């Protein structure tokens, strides 16, 4: 790994964090390319959820899979416990990057986790994440078939994790906002341009359609959000997006 690879990723992460129009596709792209260049791996699953240690429960609010094992995803249980996944509980206690193999986690992982890693060919598996300030929410990144040097991979992931965590929480928040108001993919795209102050004519040019089409889509957005005008829709959108 050259320093330039890490520096390039950090510059791009910094730029993405400052972008108001950040989309899930931007996050997926940087994970699939620049992050993979820095930390060679086969696939990645990224979750964001609620941690309830007193109840021994973990609730995955949402996740993103990037080139991950399809069969593994089909049987993934988004609500789980530390009994079923003690490896996850072990990581939460230390919150340090870990490069996991079937051999080095025999004393930590459950039989279910060991079978999963072996059957689906997930190891060597690099795991890490970050808790929110409240301590009840956490991101969790799992890179399957990581071929990087263990020490180097853990060091690099520790450096970029704060950026990846922030990007993940932002795209997940935006996704939940779109879902709350039941906006279609096209309406969500138009809403993004509205938030940046573009006119119907300008949005039509960006999306290669007529201003009349955009006018109808804006009207539908206002109806779904129960907003009387653009300003109110933007306020409602940003209020939910920022979690206020």
N, C-alpha and C positions, 0 to 999 in steps of 0.2 A: 504494500500500500504506500503510495506517495502522499506527501503532505498536501499536494495540490488537489488530490481527489477529495480529501476531507474539507479543504478550504472551499472548493467549488460547491460542495453540498451545503456547507454552512452559509455561504453567500446566498444560495438559492432559497434555503429555508428562511433566512432573514427577510428576503424579498417577499416570500409567500405570506409570512406572518403579518406583514404590513399591508397586504392587499385586502381591500374591503369586499372584493368580488370573488373571494376564494370559494372554489367548488370542490366537491368530492373527487371529481376527475383529476384536479390538480394534485390532490393528496395521493391518489392512486398512481399517478404518473411519476411523482418523485420517489415513491416507494419502489416502483417497478424498475426504475432506471438508476438514479443517482445513489439511492440508499443501497441498492443491490451492487453497484460498482464498488462502494466502500466496504460493504459486508456481503460477500458472495453467499447466496443461498438459493434454494429452489422455489420456495413459496412462503407467504406470510399471512397470518391471520391476526387481526388487530381488534381487540374488544374494548368497550368502555362500559363500566357497570358500577353497581352499588355493592359495597362490601359491608356485611353485617356480622362482625365477628362474634358478637354476643349470641346470635342465633345460628352461628355456624353456616351461614348462607352467603352465596354470591349470586347476584342477579345481573346478567349481561343485558344492558339496555339496548345495545346495538353492536354490530361488528362489521368489519370489512375484510373480505378474503381476497388476496391478490395472488393468483396462480397457485392456490392451495389445493391439497388433495380433495377431490370432489367427494369421494366415498367417506372421508373423514367428516366433511361438512354435513353430509346427510344424516349422520348419527349424532351430531353435536347437540348437547343439551345446554340451552342458554341459562337455565337455572340449575345451579349445582351447589355442592357443599364441600367443606374442607375435608370431610371424610372421604368423599369420592375423589377429590383432587387435593391431596395434602401437599403436592409439589407447588401448587399455586399458593397455598397458605404459607409454605416455607419461604417462597420468594417474597410474599407480602411482609413478612417479619423483617427480612434483611433489606429488601428493596435495592438489591444490587444485580447487575447483569450476571446471568448464569449460562454457561454452555453445558447443556445436559446430554448425556448419553445413557443408554440402558444400564451400562456398568456402573457409572459414577453416581447414580441416583437410586440404587437398590434400597438403601436405608431410608429414603425419603418418599418416593413415589408409591402409590397404591398399586395393587395388582392390575387394576383397570387401566391406570396410566401407563404402566410398563407394557401391557398388552397393546394398547393404542399406539405407543411409540414404535413398537416392534412391527406390528401388523401393517401399519400405514407407512412405515419407513420414514419417520419424522426426524430421526436423529442423524447427526448431531443437531440439537435444537437450541437455538439461542433465545433466551427469554428475558424480558425486562419490561418496565412500564413506569408509571408515575402516579402518585396519589394527588388529588386536589388538596387545596389548603384546608378544606373542611375535614379531610381524612376519611370521608364516607364513600367517595367516588374514586375510581382508579382506572387508568388505561392499562392495557396488557398487550404486549407485542410478542408474538412467537414466530421465529424464523426457522423453517424446517430445512434440513439438510444443509446446514451452514458449514461451508468448507474453509472459512477463514481461520487464521491462527487464533486459538482460544483467548489468549491474553490481549491480543490486538483487537479482536472483535468486541470483547467486553469493554475495553477502554474507549473505542470509537462509539459504541452504542450509548455509553454513559454520557458522552459529550453531546451527542445529537438528540438524546431523548427529550430534554425540555422543549425543544422546538417541535419534535414529532407529536408530543403530547398536546401542545397548544394547538397545532394544526388539526389534530384529530378532534379535540373538543369543539373547535369552531365548526368544522364541517358536519359533525353530528348534531350540533345545535341548529344549524341551518336546515338540515334534513328534517328534524322534528318540527320546525316552524312550518315548512312546506306541508308536512303531513297534518299538522293541526288544522290548517285551513283547507285541506284537501285540494291543493293547487296541483294542476297537471304539470308535466315536465315543461311544456311550452309556457304556461302561465308563470311558473317559477323563474324561467329565464327572463320573461318580461318584467317580473317583479324585481329581479336583480338590477335591471337597467333603470327602472323607476327610482330605486333607492340611490342611484348614482346621479339622478337629476336629468336624465335624458328625456327629450320630447317624443311624442308618438312618431313624428317624422324621422327622427334620428334612430329610434329603435327599429322602425321599419327598414331603414337602410342597413342596419347591422344584421337583421334577420332575413333580409331579401324578400320582403313581402310588402303589402300596401299599408299605408297609414290607417285605412279603414279597418283592416284586419286587426291591427294593434289596438285601435279604439275599442273594438268589440271585446278583445281579450282583457283590456284594462277594466271595462265595464263588468266583465264576469269576475275578475279579481275583486273588485270593490263589493260586489254582491256576496261573494263567498266570505269575505272578511267583515261584512256588515259595516263597511266604511262609507262615509258620505262623499269623500274626495280622496285624491292622491295623497295629500299630506297626512290624512288620518290613517290611510293604509300603510304608509311608510312608518308612521309612528308605531302602529300596532305590530308591524313586522319586526322592527328593531327592538321593541319591548320584549317580545317573546324570544327573539334571537339572543338577546343579551341576558335573558333569564331574570328580568326584573319583576 
